């Protein structure tokens, strides 16, 4: 009798665990890409992401191209599924800060954020399908090129389990 009761308790505990794990659902993800034209270089770039519990920091050498994406980008990270994430960038040449800024993204379950760092004069979001926000930051005059007087953070998101295909 005791062994049968323990077996049932074990099965009930296992079932509760499986239900709890299943209820967690898909995670949340974030990545950053940086198509920086000269005179800007990836070596100048540092990106920090904070999701309230964890901190990730990427430097220029962490941005890679892949066969599926020729734009230098970071690995995708798993973030919390609620709260906010701060995405902060800094472009620095020696001791000179060329540009810096930050945005806050709302985290949610089953959501993948992508953040692009662009050098432009006009808002790159205007030419982007699926982008939901953008913000411009001052760029030091010595690092401006034609039609590129600001650094823009442009962000967009999509469902992980049911993505919209653009």
Buried (B, 14 or more C-beta within 10 A) or exposed (E): EEEEEEEEEEEEEEEEEEEEEEEEEBBBBBBBBBBBEEBBEBEBBBBBBBBEEEEBEBEBEBBEEEEEEEEBBBEEBEBBBEEBBBBBBBBBBEEEEBBBBBBEBEBBBBBBBBBBBBBBBEBBBEEBEBBEEBBBBEBEEEBBEEEBBBBBBBBBBBEBEEEEEE
